[in-house]
Amino acid sequence: MIEPIAINDSKATATSIHSHHHTHSYMTVSYHDSEEEDDATTTTDQIDFFEEELATLDDLACYQNTYFMDGGNRFISLPTLGNSNTKAAAHISRFFEAWLERKVYGKQPDDPLPILEDSIDSIAHDILAQLKSNRLWGLDKVFVKVRTGHVYTYHPLDDGQPLITQDMEEFFQQFPLFVEVIIRTGSSSTIDDDINTNNNNNNIVLLEVENVTVNPGNPYRIMEHISI
């Protein structure tokens, strides 16, 4: 099981992102989940509070999708229930799918399995960089959860048996690996003042990455406060 990384509460740093003819300056503050040090407790509490608040927002927009992969250069998208027509959440999902395509289609024969055999922290920072390089206008809060593994570990039933029926066996033999993404967005501004300046051009992004083989039930969590 992966150990939570030590807290890294960095000072604001600026990077420039070029889009069309405009230059956007991003100021970011990172909060990494950790329970190893006393000064990390507040940060962990902030992340927990942020996630709980998003789950209770009235104007929450949700998107969920599962991609099944063959371990080579193919994957199939199976959208699941959620407000997938919500523009804000669907907009972010397109960033994620473009990132996934590059990971899968760029795989060479001798390369390790994309995502499943990549280090969890590198996946998290890679996805976060994708979000930061694209404008998230009008979104105060963004939560992205990525879960990956073998299909036999995908959403087991209460009795511990995997949720795979006999008529699905042939499909899962061809596409035995999965990547699930859940996206939630909100525009309410009630997060603790420590991580929210109540500016309409600010985003708070929480990203969770879980590999059910490496860190089951203990996702790698990273939260950044981004001022555009």
FIVO-408823 format. One record per residue (C-alpha): residue number from 1; residue in three letters; x, y, z. Coordinates in steps of 0.05 Angstrom, whole numbers. Each point is the difference from the previous one (the first is absolute). Layout:
BEGIN
{num:NUM; residuo:ALA; xx:X; yy:Y; zz:Z}
...
//
This chain:
BEGIN
{num:1; residuo:MET; xx:0; yy:0; zz:0}
{num:2; residuo:ILE; xx:28; yy:68; zz:-19}
{num:3; residuo:GLU; xx:18; yy:45; zz:59}
{num:4; residuo:PRO; xx:-30; yy:70; zz:0}
{num:5; residuo:ILE; xx:53; yy:50; zz:-21}
{num:6; residuo:ALA; xx:26; yy:53; zz:47}
{num:7; residuo:ILE; xx:-35; yy:67; zz:-1}
{num:8; residuo:ASN; xx:26; yy:49; zz:-51}
{num:9; residuo:ASP; xx:-36; yy:66; zz:12}
{num:10; residuo:SER; xx:37; yy:41; zz:-51}
{num:11; residuo:LYS; xx:0; yy:75; zz:-7}
{num:12; residuo:ALA; xx:-37; yy:28; zz:-60}
{num:13; residuo:THR; xx:38; yy:-8; zz:-64}
{num:14; residuo:ALA; xx:-17; yy:27; zz:-69}
{num:15; residuo:THR; xx:3; yy:-34; zz:-67}
{num:16; residuo:SER; xx:-23; yy:26; zz:-68}
{num:17; residuo:ILE; xx:-49; yy:-38; zz:-44}
{num:18; residuo:HIS; xx:-8; yy:22; zz:-72}
{num:19; residuo:SER; xx:-69; yy:-11; zz:-32}
{num:20; residuo:HIS; xx:-14; yy:30; zz:-68}
{num:21; residuo:HIS; xx:23; yy:73; zz:5}
{num:22; residuo:HIS; xx:-7; yy:6; zz:75}
{num:23; residuo:THR; xx:48; yy:-14; zz:57}
{num:24; residuo:HIS; xx:-29; yy:-24; zz:66}
{num:25; residuo:SER; xx:39; yy:4; zz:65}
{num:26; residuo:TYR; xx:-15; yy:-55; zz:50}
{num:27; residuo:MET; xx:15; yy:8; zz:74}
{num:28; residuo:THR; xx:-3; yy:-67; zz:36}
{num:29; residuo:VAL; xx:4; yy:-24; zz:71}
{num:30; residuo:SER; xx:6; yy:-75; zz:10}
{num:31; residuo:TYR; xx:-27; yy:-41; zz:58}
{num:32; residuo:HIS; xx:21; yy:-72; zz:3}
{num:33; residuo:ASP; xx:-36; yy:-50; zz:44}
{num:34; residuo:SER; xx:41; yy:-24; zz:59}
{num:35; residuo:GLU; xx:-10; yy:-25; zz:71}
{num:36; residuo:GLU; xx:73; yy:-6; zz:18}
{num:37; residuo:GLU; xx:13; yy:69; zz:30}
{num:38; residuo:ASP; xx:-38; yy:45; zz:47}
{num:39; residuo:ASP; xx:2; yy:58; zz:-48}
{num:40; residuo:ALA; xx:-32; yy:-45; zz:-53}
{num:41; residuo:THR; xx:-64; yy:-12; zz:39}
{num:42; residuo:THR; xx:-32; yy:66; zz:-19}
{num:43; residuo:THR; xx:14; yy:-13; zz:-73}
{num:44; residuo:THR; xx:-30; yy:-69; zz:3}
{num:45; residuo:ASP; xx:-61; yy:29; zz:34}
{num:46; residuo:GLN; xx:-7; yy:52; zz:-54}
{num:47; residuo:ILE; xx:1; yy:-53; zz:-54}
{num:48; residuo:ASP; xx:-52; yy:-42; zz:37}
{num:49; residuo:PHE; xx:-44; yy:61; zz:11}
{num:50; residuo:PHE; xx:5; yy:20; zz:-73}
{num:51; residuo:GLU; xx:-20; yy:-69; zz:-24}
{num:52; residuo:GLU; xx:-59; yy:-3; zz:49}
{num:53; residuo:GLU; xx:-24; yy:69; zz:-20}
{num:54; residuo:LEU; xx:0; yy:-17; zz:-74}
{num:55; residuo:ALA; xx:-43; yy:-61; zz:14}
{num:56; residuo:THR; xx:-54; yy:44; zz:32}
{num:57; residuo:LEU; xx:-3; yy:59; zz:-48}
{num:58; residuo:ASP; xx:-68; yy:12; zz:-31}
{num:59; residuo:ASP; xx:29; yy:24; zz:-66}
{num:60; residuo:LEU; xx:49; yy:-58; zz:-6}
{num:61; residuo:ALA; xx:14; yy:-24; zz:-71}
{num:62; residuo:CYS; xx:21; yy:-73; zz:-8}
{num:63; residuo:TYR; xx:32; yy:-41; zz:-54}
{num:64; residuo:GLN; xx:21; yy:-72; zz:2}
{num:65; residuo:ASN; xx:32; yy:-44; zz:-52}
{num:66; residuo:THR; xx:36; yy:-67; zz:-3}
{num:67; residuo:TYR; xx:51; yy:-18; zz:-52}
{num:68; residuo:PHE; xx:19; yy:-73; zz:-11}
{num:69; residuo:MET; xx:69; yy:-14; zz:-31}
{num:70; residuo:ASP; xx:32; yy:-60; zz:-33}
{num:71; residuo:GLY; xx:69; yy:14; zz:27}
{num:72; residuo:GLY; xx:23; yy:21; zz:-69}
{num:73; residuo:ASN; xx:-24; yy:60; zz:-40}
{num:74; residuo:ARG; xx:-75; yy:-8; zz:5}
{num:75; residuo:PHE; xx:-52; yy:23; zz:49}
{num:76; residuo:ILE; xx:-76; yy:5; zz:1}
{num:77; residuo:SER; xx:-40; yy:53; zz:36}
{num:78; residuo:LEU; xx:-63; yy:-20; zz:38}
{num:79; residuo:PRO; xx:-35; yy:62; zz:29}
{num:80; residuo:THR; xx:-39; yy:-14; zz:63}
{num:81; residuo:LEU; xx:-54; yy:37; zz:38}
{num:82; residuo:GLY; xx:11; yy:73; zz:17}
{num:83; residuo:ASN; xx:-14; yy:69; zz:-26}
{num:84; residuo:SER; xx:43; yy:-12; zz:-60}
{num:85; residuo:ASN; xx:-35; yy:56; zz:-39}
{num:86; residuo:THR; xx:25; yy:52; zz:49}
{num:87; residuo:LYS; xx:49; yy:42; zz:-40}
{num:88; residuo:ALA; xx:48; yy:15; zz:57}
{num:89; residuo:ALA; xx:13; yy:-73; zz:20}
{num:90; residuo:ALA; xx:-1; yy:-25; zz:-72}
{num:91; residuo:HIS; xx:50; yy:54; zz:-19}
{num:92; residuo:ILE; xx:50; yy:-28; zz:52}
{num:93; residuo:SER; xx:-14; yy:-71; zz:-23}
{num:94; residuo:ARG; xx:24; yy:18; zz:-69}
{num:95; residuo:PHE; xx:67; yy:22; zz:29}
{num:96; residuo:PHE; xx:5; yy:-67; zz:36}
{num:97; residuo:GLU; xx:-18; yy:-41; zz:-62}
{num:98; residuo:ALA; xx:51; yy:37; zz:-42}
{num:99; residuo:TRP; xx:52; yy:-16; zz:53}
{num:100; residuo:LEU; xx:-21; yy:-73; zz:1}
{num:101; residuo:GLU; xx:4; yy:-5; zz:-75}
{num:102; residuo:ARG; xx:72; yy:25; zz:0}
{num:103; residuo:LYS; xx:18; yy:-50; zz:55}
{num:104; residuo:VAL; xx:-31; yy:-60; zz:-35}
{num:105; residuo:TYR; xx:15; yy:16; zz:-73}
{num:106; residuo:GLY; xx:71; yy:20; zz:16}
{num:107; residuo:LYS; xx:17; yy:-68; zz:31}
{num:108; residuo:GLN; xx:57; yy:-38; zz:-33}
{num:109; residuo:PRO; xx:3; yy:-77; zz:1}
{num:110; residuo:ASP; xx:53; yy:-3; zz:55}
{num:111; residuo:ASP; xx:-30; yy:56; zz:42}
{num:112; residuo:PRO; xx:-34; yy:-17; zz:67}
{num:113; residuo:LEU; xx:-76; yy:2; zz:1}
{num:114; residuo:PRO; xx:-22; yy:73; zz:-3}
{num:115; residuo:ILE; xx:-30; yy:27; zz:64}
{num:116; residuo:LEU; xx:-4; yy:-67; zz:36}
{num:117; residuo:GLU; xx:76; yy:-8; zz:4}
{num:118; residuo:ASP; xx:16; yy:74; zz:4}
{num:119; residuo:SER; xx:17; yy:30; zz:68}
{num:120; residuo:ILE; xx:-62; yy:28; zz:33}
{num:121; residuo:ASP; xx:29; yy:67; zz:18}
{num:122; residuo:SER; xx:25; yy:11; zz:-72}
{num:123; residuo:ILE; xx:-70; yy:-15; zz:-27}
{num:124; residuo:ALA; xx:-31; yy:49; zz:50}
{num:125; residuo:HIS; xx:48; yy:56; zz:-18}
{num:126; residuo:ASP; xx:-7; yy:-14; zz:-74}
{num:127; residuo:ILE; xx:-76; yy:5; zz:3}
{num:128; residuo:LEU; xx:4; yy:62; zz:44}
{num:129; residuo:ALA; xx:46; yy:33; zz:-51}
{num:130; residuo:GLN; xx:-53; yy:-14; zz:-53}
{num:131; residuo:LEU; xx:-53; yy:34; zz:41}
{num:132; residuo:LYS; xx:45; yy:60; zz:15}
{num:133; residuo:SER; xx:18; yy:9; zz:-73}
{num:134; residuo:ASN; xx:-74; yy:6; zz:-20}
{num:135; residuo:ARG; xx:-45; yy:56; zz:23}
{num:136; residuo:LEU; xx:-51; yy:-18; zz:54}
{num:137; residuo:TRP; xx:-38; yy:66; zz:-2}
{num:138; residuo:GLY; xx:-61; yy:5; zz:45}
{num:139; residuo:LEU; xx:17; yy:-60; zz:42}
{num:140; residuo:ASP; xx:18; yy:13; zz:73}
{num:141; residuo:LYS; xx:8; yy:-73; zz:18}
{num:142; residuo:VAL; xx:21; yy:-60; zz:-41}
{num:143; residuo:PHE; xx:7; yy:-72; zz:25}
{num:144; residuo:VAL; xx:29; yy:-55; zz:-44}
{num:145; residuo:LYS; xx:7; yy:-71; zz:22}
{num:146; residuo:VAL; xx:37; yy:-51; zz:-42}
{num:147; residuo:ARG; xx:-3; yy:-74; zz:17}
{num:148; residuo:THR; xx:36; yy:-54; zz:-39}
{num:149; residuo:GLY; xx:12; yy:-75; zz:3}
{num:150; residuo:HIS; xx:-22; yy:-68; zz:-27}
{num:151; residuo:VAL; xx:-74; yy:-11; zz:-16}
{num:152; residuo:TYR; xx:-6; yy:-53; zz:54}
{num:153; residuo:THR; xx:13; yy:55; zz:51}
{num:154; residuo:TYR; xx:-51; yy:47; zz:-31}
{num:155; residuo:HIS; xx:-57; yy:16; zz:49}
{num:156; residuo:PRO; xx:-9; yy:-67; zz:36}
{num:157; residuo:LEU; xx:-68; yy:-19; zz:28}
{num:158; residuo:ASP; xx:-16; yy:-3; zz:75}
{num:159; residuo:ASP; xx:20; yy:-73; zz:2}
{num:160; residuo:GLY; xx:68; yy:16; zz:-28}
{num:161; residuo:GLN; xx:-13; yy:-29; zz:-70}
{num:162; residuo:PRO; xx:17; yy:44; zz:-59}
{num:163; residuo:LEU; xx:-56; yy:34; zz:-38}
{num:164; residuo:ILE; xx:11; yy:-40; zz:-64}
{num:165; residuo:THR; xx:-55; yy:-42; zz:-31}
{num:166; residuo:GLN; xx:10; yy:-60; zz:-45}
{num:167; residuo:ASP; xx:-21; yy:38; zz:-63}
{num:168; residuo:MET; xx:55; yy:50; zz:14}
{num:169; residuo:GLU; xx:57; yy:-50; zz:5}
{num:170; residuo:GLU; xx:20; yy:2; zz:-73}
{num:171; residuo:PHE; xx:3; yy:76; zz:0}
{num:172; residuo:PHE; xx:43; yy:2; zz:63}
{num:173; residuo:GLN; xx:47; yy:-52; zz:-28}
{num:174; residuo:GLN; xx:15; yy:49; zz:-56}
{num:175; residuo:PHE; xx:1; yy:62; zz:45}
{num:176; residuo:PRO; xx:22; yy:-24; zz:69}
{num:177; residuo:LEU; xx:23; yy:67; zz:28}
{num:178; residuo:PHE; xx:-40; yy:61; zz:20}
{num:179; residuo:VAL; xx:8; yy:74; zz:15}
{num:180; residuo:GLU; xx:-58; yy:34; zz:33}
{num:181; residuo:VAL; xx:-7; yy:75; zz:6}
{num:182; residuo:ILE; xx:-49; yy:38; zz:44}
{num:183; residuo:ILE; xx:-4; yy:76; zz:-8}
{num:184; residuo:ARG; xx:-39; yy:47; zz:46}
{num:185; residuo:THR; xx:-2; yy:75; zz:-8}
{num:186; residuo:GLY; xx:-33; yy:55; zz:41}
{num:187; residuo:SER; xx:-3; yy:75; zz:1}
{num:188; residuo:SER; xx:-19; yy:13; zz:73}
{num:189; residuo:SER; xx:53; yy:39; zz:41}
{num:190; residuo:THR; xx:-1; yy:-27; zz:71}
{num:191; residuo:ILE; xx:68; yy:-32; zz:7}
{num:192; residuo:ASP; xx:45; yy:21; zz:58}
{num:193; residuo:ASP; xx:35; yy:67; zz:-11}
{num:194; residuo:ASP; xx:67; yy:-35; zz:3}
{num:195; residuo:ILE; xx:-12; yy:-29; zz:-69}
{num:196; residuo:ASN; xx:-51; yy:46; zz:-31}
{num:197; residuo:THR; xx:7; yy:74; zz:-17}
{num:198; residuo:ASN; xx:-72; yy:5; zz:-27}
{num:199; residuo:ASN; xx:26; yy:25; zz:-67}
{num:200; residuo:ASN; xx:-40; yy:-23; zz:-60}
{num:201; residuo:ASN; xx:65; yy:-15; zz:-36}
{num:202; residuo:ASN; xx:22; yy:-49; zz:53}
{num:203; residuo:ASN; xx:-6; yy:-76; zz:-4}
{num:204; residuo:ILE; xx:10; yy:-50; zz:55}
{num:205; residuo:VAL; xx:17; yy:-67; zz:-31}
{num:206; residuo:LEU; xx:1; yy:-65; zz:39}
{num:207; residuo:LEU; xx:27; yy:-61; zz:-37}
{num:208; residuo:GLU; xx:-1; yy:-72; zz:26}
{num:209; residuo:VAL; xx:35; yy:-58; zz:-33}
{num:210; residuo:GLU; xx:-11; yy:-72; zz:22}
{num:211; residuo:ASN; xx:32; yy:-63; zz:-29}
{num:212; residuo:VAL; xx:-40; yy:-57; zz:31}
{num:213; residuo:THR; xx:62; yy:-44; zz:-2}
{num:214; residuo:VAL; xx:49; yy:49; zz:30}
{num:215; residuo:ASN; xx:-41; yy:46; zz:47}
{num:216; residuo:PRO; xx:-71; yy:-28; zz:6}
{num:217; residuo:GLY; xx:-44; yy:44; zz:43}
{num:218; residuo:ASN; xx:58; yy:48; zz:12}
{num:219; residuo:PRO; xx:1; yy:48; zz:-59}
{num:220; residuo:TYR; xx:57; yy:47; zz:-14}
{num:221; residuo:ARG; xx:-31; yy:69; zz:11}
{num:222; residuo:ILE; xx:25; yy:67; zz:-24}
{num:223; residuo:MET; xx:-36; yy:67; zz:6}
{num:224; residuo:GLU; xx:20; yy:65; zz:-33}
{num:225; residuo:HIS; xx:-27; yy:70; zz:5}
{num:226; residuo:ILE; xx:9; yy:31; zz:-69}
{num:227; residuo:SER; xx:-8; yy:74; zz:-13}
{num:228; residuo:ILE; xx:-8; yy:14; zz:-74}
//
